[in-house]
Amino acid sequence: MACETFVVVIDTPSIKNYVFGTDPLNEVRGASARLDTLNRYETEKCLADDLGKGRVECIYANGGSAQFLIHESDQADVRMACESMVQHIREQTAGEVGVVYGIAPLKDNTSYADYAEAVQMAHFQLRCQREFATSQRSAALIPLMKECKSASHLPAADIDNNDGDILSHASYEKRQHGSDARRRGLWAQWMKQLKETGQSWPSDEYWDKLRCESLTDIGDCSSWDGYIGLVYADGNGMGKIIKTLDLPETYRQFSRIVDKSIREACFTALNQVSKSEINNVQEALKNQKSFKSLPADILLLGGDDLLVALPADRALDFAQRATETFQRLTQEKIDALKDGKTREFFYKQLSNEGFTISCGVAIAKSNYPFYLLLDLAEDLLKNAKKKDNFYSHSDADGDARIDFHVVAGANSYALAQVREETYLAKTGAPDPRTLRPLSCRQLEQLRENVQELRAAGFPHSKLHALQKAALLPNRIRTSIRIQEIFARCQHGQDRSQRRALWESIDSMCPEGYSLEFPWFKKGDLRLLCIADLVDAYRLFSNK
């Protein structure tokens, strides 16, 4: 058979099941770091070892997916190389990660029609593999066995010599990589960025000491003692944009811009919300004193995905800063493209506004089950990206949205149920009791309002009463009760709780609505923002 050029697309559908299949933070770190290395480096290396380095052209490899052009090869050889790569990744993850791929011949990689057709065909093969693949690997068991301490669906196979835990081979490998990842991988990239700022910073042998041992350590650094925030971010409309990418160079630039920007945005936002701790480390280093760890952890970062754990009072700050920075950075990188054709392509697709991300921010006690917190963050992210939720936002706010929720009861992680039954927020509802998800502009306004209420000395007892009144199912009773509380607020020339409450509500009024205290009214629709104010009251730092 004649040698041809082929498009190979690769995806990792089980990536989140593997990374977050166990709760211990060390194992999550290890799994994330291992998959990032496998995806970015070893996938290409496996193909190049079998086919020859000169024949493998990497278009992109990040975020759990990849695309390659294989030149001057036979289709059977390409398929064998892909199978070898799949087997290597399975072995490196103890059989817990299954990679799928698609292969399609490419006649002319300078032709939009040929390239688009080849990519579409390769993705069709990939989807077929994904649909017909076994959902979960079956472990070979014997009648007498012991379960893995971290993953009970797997049999124990190894012993952790540090604490004597009996683990499956997959969990054991995660834990080993986790120990190594404490000063390497994603964390090392942030530390390297801090070191390159020109300020004094510890050498890499101390980077593991700057990383918290557990989520409890992160929660202990929150002003809301013991609470953490899990921030989950994802790109908006990336699937639609990918379908319009016309040539390999466009694909390459798209991947580079998004992947590099999400990393820089993450590190920039972390620098800002951890500024005081960073300064303390620098001062301690100058004075030759011991330093404390930084209250943050990067659990997933790459492609257009981001997952970060932070103290509860910094999670919303981080989400807002990362969202704004990502959009700015992507626009700057598009403006700087040397290829005018590629630059004009992105201008046309994005209307000169850059790519955007949305965020879900889940708040809970640090000992709350991690898998439930992750599920909540995913639900919040999905809610933030729903187009039918944008009834309260103007077009000037763009597509970026941030949704947050505080776990306050046994069932409050069931977001759809809580929003519909407690906040009366569902599609077509006449009087929802929340404006969430919020744009970055609205979140900034919410922050300012919280600071105004704090400055006015607004008591927690009245906040609690306002929350209960705002969530009463009867609109009239809600109005009467809130107005009663408002009338009892202190009012003076220099320190007025009443003025602070009124102005906080008034400033949140969406465009096109009028204020009929405490409601925002537009036709038959009424909105209420008091629950948002109360929920966010402890989620912004005083710094």
N, C-alpha and C positions, 0 to 999 in steps of 0.2 A: 504494500500500500504506500502511496506517495506521502511524503512528509508535508504537513500542513501547520497552520497556526490555529490554536484553540483558545477559547475563553473558558476559564475555570472559575466558578464562584463557590465559595465555602461559607458555611454558617454553623453556629454552635447553638442549637435550640435548647439544650439542657444546661446552659451556662448558669442561670440563676438557681436552678435546683442543686447544682453542685456547690456553688459558692455559699449559698445560704441554707444548705441542707442540714447544718448543725448550728447550734447556738453559740458555743464558745468563741469569743472574739478572736482568739489566736488562730483558730481553724478557719474562720472567715477570711482573715488576712492572708493566710497561707494559700487558700484556694484561689482567691482573687489574684494574688501575685503570680501563682503558677499558671493560671489560664492566660493572663496578660502576656507572659513570656512565650507560652506556646503559640498564641495567636500572632503576636508581632514578629517573632523571630524564627521559631522552630518549624512553623508551617512552611515557610519559604525554603528553609534549609532542607527539609525532608524532600520537597519536590526537586530542589536543585541537586541533591545527592543522587537521586535516581535518574534524572533527565539531563543533567549537566547545567552548571551555573549559568552559562551564556544563553541558554534557551528559556530561562524563567524570568519574566518581567513582572515585577510586583506593581500593580495599580494601587492597591491599598491593602492594609492588614491591621485592623484595630476594632475594638468594640465587639469582639466575638465573631466577626465576619471578615472576608477577604475576597479579593479578585486578582487573578493572574492572567497574563497572556503567555502561552507556551508556544514557542516558535520551533519550526522545523522538526516536528515530532509526529509519531504515529499515534492514532487515537487509542490503540490498545496499550501502548506504553504509558500514555498520559493517565489512563484509567488505573493501571497497575501502580503508578506513582501515587495517585490519590488514595488508593486503598492502603498503601504502605503508610501514608501520612495519617490516615484515620486510625490505623492500628497503633501507630506510635503514640498518638494522643490518648487513646484508650489505655495503653500501658502506663503512661505517665500519670493518669488520673485513676488508676486502679479500676478501670472499666466503668467509671461513673459518668464519663462525658462521651457522648456520641456525636461526632461531626458528620454533617451531610454535605454533599457537593453536587455540582452539575457541570457538564462539559458540552461545549458546542463549537463546531468548526467556524472559523472566521476567514472569509475570503479576502476582505480588504479592511484593515484597521484605520484607514483614513476616510472611509465612507460611513456617513451617519446611518444609512439604511442597513448596511451589512452588520455594523457593530451593534446597533440596537436590536436587530433580529437575533444575533448570536447571544447577546446578554439575556434577552427574553427567553430564548430556548434553554439556556443554561439554568436560569431561575426556575423554569417549569420542571426540569429534571430534579432540581434541588427540592422543590416543594413536594414532588412525588415521593422522594426518599423520606422526607420528613413525615408525610402523612402515613406512609406504610411501615415506618420504622417502629420497633417495639417501644412502648412508652417508658418502660423501666426494665433494667436488667434483672434477670432472675438469678439469685445467688444459689450456687450448689450447696445444699445443706445435708448434714447427717443428723440422725435422730437426736443425739445429744450434742448440744451446742450452747454457747453463751453469746448473748447479744452484745453488740458494740455499745459502749457507754454513751457515745455521741449520736450514733445513728442506729436506732433499734431495729430497723428493717434489714440490717446487714449483720452477718456473723462476725464475731471477734476473731482477729487473726494475729494481732501484734500487741505488745505491751509497751506502754510509755514508761521508760526507765526513770523519768523524773518524778512521777507521782503514782506509778503503778496502775494507771488506768488500762483496762483491756479494751482495745479498739479494733475496728475493721481496718483493712489495709488502706482504704481511701481516707478515713479519718486520721490514721496515723501519719500518712503522707502530708495531709493538710497541716497537721500540728507541727511537723518537722519544718515544712516550708514557712509556716507562720513564725516560728522562732527566727528563721533566717530573714524573713520579710520585715522584721521590726526595724531594721536599719537599711533596707534595700527596697527596690520596687517603687511604688507610687509615693511612699513616705520619703524615700531618699530623694526623689525628684523635687518634692517640696523643700526638703532640707537644703538641697543644692541651690535652689532658687534663693533661699534666705541667705545662704553663704555668699552668693554672687551679688548681693545688694551693696557690698562694700563695708558693711558693719561687721563687727566681730561676731563669730559664730563657732560653736563647738565643731571639732573635726568629726569625720564620719564614724570613728570608733565609739562616739558617745551618742549617736543619733537614736539608738534603741532606748536610751534612758530618757529621751524626750517624748517617748510614746507611752500613752497610758496603758496600764496593764489590762483594764476592763472598762466596760461601759459604766460601772459604778463609780470609777475614778473620774470619769467625764461628768457624770451627774453631780458629784460632790463639788464641782467648780461652778455650778449654777447658783444664781441668787435665789432661784426657786429650788430649794435644797432637794437633791436627789432626782431631779427631773432632767431628762435628755430630749433632744430633738433629732429625728432622723429625716434628713432632707434628700428627696429623690427627684432628680431632674432628668428631663428627656426632651429631645428636639421636637419642634412643632412642624408638621407637614413635611418631614424629611422623606417619607415614602413617595409623596407626589413629586417632590423635586428630583428624586433619584430616577423616576420614570422618564424625566425629560432630559437627563444627561445624555449628550450626543456622541462624545468621543472618549477614548481612553484618557486623554490629558484632562478633560473636564472632570471625569470621575476622580482622577488622581488629585486634582486641585481641590475639589469638593471635600474629599476625605481629609486631606491635609488641613484645610482651613477649619473644618468642624472639630476634628480631633485635637489639633493644637490649641484652638480657642477654648474648648471646654476645660482643658488642663490649666491653661493660663488663668481662666476665669475662676476656677476652683482655688488655685494657689493665691490669687490676688484677694479673693473674698476671705480666705482663711487668714491671710496676713492682717486684714482689717479687723476682723472680729476677735483675733487673738493678739492684738497689738500690745496690750499691757503685759501678757505673759512673755511675749517675744522680747520686749524691752527688759523684763526682769532677767531673762536668760542672758542677754547681752551684758547687763550690769554685773550679774554674778560672775560671768566669765572674766570681765575686766578686773574684778576684785578677788579673783581666784577663790570663789565660794561655790558651794554646791547649788545646782539649779533644779527647778521642778519641771515636770513634764507638761507638754502643751495639751490643753483640754479639747482635743479633736481627733478624729480618725477618718481616714479615707478608705472606704470599703470597696468602692467600685468607681472606676474612672477611665473612660475611653470611648471612642466613637462619638455619640451624642448623649451618652449616659453618665450620670454622676450620682453617687450615694455616699453621704457623709454623715457621721454622728458627731453631735455637738452638745454643749450645755443648752438647756431649754431656752434660756434668755438670749441666746445668740443665733438660734436656728433661723428665725425669720429675717434677721439682719443678713445672715449669710446668703439665704435664698434670694433676697432682693439684690444684693451686690453681685452675686454670681450671674443672675439673670441679665442685669443691665450691662455688666462687663462683657458677657458672651456676645451680646448683640453688637456692642461697640467694636470688639476685637474682630469679629467676622467681617464687618463692614470695612475696617481698616485693611484687613488682609486682601479683601476683594479689590479695593482701590489700588493696592500695591502690586497686583498681578501684572507681570510683564507681557503676557499673551493677551493682546487686545481683544481677540475673538472670544476667549474664555471669560474675560472681564465683562464684556458686553452681554454675554449669555447670562451671567449672574445678575447684572443690573436689570435685565429684562424680567427675570424670574422673581426678583425680590423687591423691585421698585426702589432700589438704592437704600434699603433699610437693614440689610444684613439678615442673618439667620437668627431665630429666636428659640428659647427653651421655656418650658413651664415647669413648675415645682410642686411637689406635694410634701408637706411638713407635718410629720406625726410626732406628737408630744406625749410622753408617758414617763412613769417612774423607771429608773435605770434597771430595776429587776423585773420589769414587765417582760413577758415572753417575747424574744426577739422576732420570731416568725410572725407573731400577730402584729407587732409594730411594723414590720416590713410590709405585710398585707395591707395595713391601713395606709401607709405611705404610698403604695401602688394605687390604691383606690382614690386617694386624694389627687395623685398625679393625673389619673384618668379623668377625674372630675374637672380638674383645671383645664384639660385639653378639649372638653366637650364644647362644641360651638353653641348648643342650645342653652348653655349656662350664661351667655354673655348679655343677658337682658339689661344689665345695669352698667354697661361700659360703653364708652364712645369709641368710634373707629380710631381716634387719635391715640388710644392706648396701645394699639398693636395687638399681636396675638399672645404675647407672654402673660401668663397668669400664675398666681401663687395661691394655693389652697392649704389651710391648716386646720388641725383639729386636736383637741386635748382629750386624752383618754381619762374619763372621770368615773366610769362605772364598768360593770362586768360586760355590758353589751355595747359600749360606746365605740368599740372598734368596728362595728358593723355600720359603716359610714352611710350607705344608702338608707338604711332603716332609721338611723338617728336624724339625718337631714330631713327625711320626709315626715317622721312622726313628731320629732321634737322641735326642729327649726321650720317645719312646714314648707320646706324648700324642695319643690319638684316642678317639673315642666308644666307650665300652665297654672301654677298656684297663684291665687289672687293676692296673697299677703305674706310672702316668705319673710322669715325673721333673720335673714343673713344676706349680706352682699357677696359672700364668698362664692367662687374664687375671685381674688382681687388682682388688679393690675399693679405694676410696680409703683405707679403714681398714687394709687389708692392706699397701698401698703405704707408708703412714705407718709401720707397724710394720717393714717392710723397711728403710726409711731409718734408723730407730733401731738396728736390728740391725747395719747396715753401720757406723754410727758406733761401736757397741760393739766390733766386730771391729777397727776401726782403732785405737781407744783401747788395745786389748789388744796392739797391735803384731803382729797376725796376718800371718805372712809370705806373700808372693805364691807362693812355691814350694808351700806347703801348700794355698793356694787352688787352684792349678793341679791338684794331686794330687786334691783333693776333687772338682773338676769332672770329671776323668777317671773317678774312681770312681763318681760319681753317674750317669754316662751309660753305664756298663757294662750290656749287655743282660740279664745274669743277675742276678736279685735277690739271691741268696745271696752271690755274689761282691761285689756292691755293698755289702752290709751288712758283710761281713768287712773289706773294704778301708777303708771309712769309719771303722770302729771302730779299725783299726790306726792310721790317721792321727790320730784323736782321742786315742789313748793316747800318741802321741809329742808332743802339744802341750804347751807349757810350762804349769806350774801353780804358782802362788804365791799368797800371801795378798792382795797388792795388785794384781797384774797377771797374770791367769790367762787364757791363750788357750783353755784347755779349758772353763772356765766360760762364757766369751763365746760359744763355738761352741754349747755345749749350750743356753744360754738363748736364743740367736738362733733355733735350730731349734724349741725348745719354744714360744716366743711366736708362731710362725707356724701352730701347730696349728689347723686349722679347727674350727668348732663341730660337735660330734657325733662327732669323731674322738678317739682316744687316742694318746699318744706311745709308740711302741715303737722307741726310738732305732735308726736315724735316721728311721724311717718314721712316718707318721700312718696309723692303721689304723681301718677301719670295716667290719666284716664281712670280706668277701673282698677289699675294695678297699684298696690302699695308695698313699699319696702321698709325694712327696719334694720338699723345697723347697731343697735345697743348691744346685742349678744356678741357681735364682733369686737366691740370696744372692751367688754368685760373679759372675753376669752383671751384677748391679746394683752391684758393689763400687766400680767407677769411675764410676758414673753419678749420684752425689750429691756435691754440693759440700761442702767442709768449712766453708763460711761459714754 
